[in-house]
């Protein structure tokens, strides 16, 4: 595709979106609706070719798909894959009001699958490993037995921070008295975390904005 | 039947996947592998459902001449054109057997020329809204807002050259107060503590919710009525 044409389309779409900073306007709405249509179709097309064709159609109709799925040549059909095909079709009945209830079966597969996958995975990586990683010595000594103040302070901050944060999330007891103070400290720890996330988000967005300004600069450079 | 069968499906899939995670041989493992494949395939159908739903909503808006219906035409045209290009690999140098996003293909052009600038600009707009939100949070003058913004400021400055330049004059004994070092310390310790508390909280929530779903106690995903 012509580079100049690309630059013009890129710049026009960028300016249309940035025009929202002034106020909502037809140019922004046009770009917004264009984005919705293109992104939905793009994800559908990529999902079709990257997942459905090799993992479903290639297994059910290997001879038919031999031109597009490498390794499908000479393979016999695997009819067990009719199960996800049927469930997938059932999911699409959601679009027909009369048969929409059938989509619950496919939804049940997705929800049951997500629950079945997530339960052991979260138990392992987000619970046991995180608790294990918090079990660290509060007093850190060097090889000759001297107290390392900085490292010890950091370890205390980590352990107490996790405990305070967890107390804040513990809603079975009213946060009053000593528990209230611990819970309040938990909020401060969480605020530091949110602040760090906020800082990173701002940096990421500004870097995107810089990229857009560079694109506009390239467009202006192509004109003058 | 309309509610009981989905509950049975959820129970069977959930129990098989949990058992298959711990029992790494025999039929449970085979079922675990198969269900993993099936799960990935069925979730792709959700993209198709999303596309179908988008078509349905916007066609309805156009046919009923609802407010701003011409923009729905834009969505429909953009959707259908991109879909045809993507599904039939229109303009793909390798034809039907070529890579979906092959260099020089029309879908690649849609991605680089339309999708990428639109999504990048859309998200970059948030830089302005984030700045306005932080200003409003600063005006709130609460202790929590001050902690949040101080941490954000230290991270922002500490991760850029200007932060190092601002505190480069500090003596060696106070090097830990230099902004890059302070930012690293915040990220490594208090930030990790907060993240860990959140992760443990989420993990407990996910485990409890998953159990409720598998056992049929949580049924909201089935919707109301028969």
Interface residues (C-beta under 8 A of the other chain):
Chain A: X1 X6 X9 X10 X13 X14 X17 X18 X20 X21 X29 X30 X31 X32 X33 X34 X35 X36 X37 X38 X39 X40 X41 X42 X43 X44 X45 X46 X47 X48 X49 X50 X51 X52 X55 X56 X67 X68 X80 X81 X83 X84 X85 X87 X88 X89 X91 X92 X94 X95 X101 X103 X104 X105 X106 X107 X108 X109 X110 X111 X112 X113 X114 X115 X116 X117 X118 X119 X120 X121 X122 X123 X126 X127 X130 X131 X133 X134 X150 X154 X157 X158 X159 X160 X161 X162 X164 X165 X166 X168 X169 X186 X187 X188 X189 X190 X191 X192 X193 X194 X195 X196 X198 X199 X200 X201 X202 X203 X205 X206 X208 X209 X211 X212 X215
Chain B: X2 X3 X5 X6 X7 X9 X10 X11 X12 X13 X14 X15 X16 X17 X18 X21 X22 X34 X35 X36 X37 X38 X39 X40 X41 X42 X43 X44 X45 X46 X47 X48 X49 X50 X51 X52 X53 X54 X56 X68 X71 X72 X74 X75 X76 X77 X78 X79 X80 X81 X82 X83 X85 X86 X87 X89 X96 X97 X100 X101 X104 X107 X109 X110 X111 X112 X113 X114 X115 X117 X118 X119 X120 X121 X122 X123 X124 X125 X126 X127 X128 X130 X131 X134 X143 X144 X145 X147 X148 X149 X150 X151 X152 X153 X154 X155 X156 X159 X176 X185 X186 X187 X188 X189 X190 X191 X192 X193 X194 X195 X196 X197 X198 X199 X200 X201 X202 X203 X204 X206 X207 X209 X210 X211 X213 X214 X221 X222 X223 X226
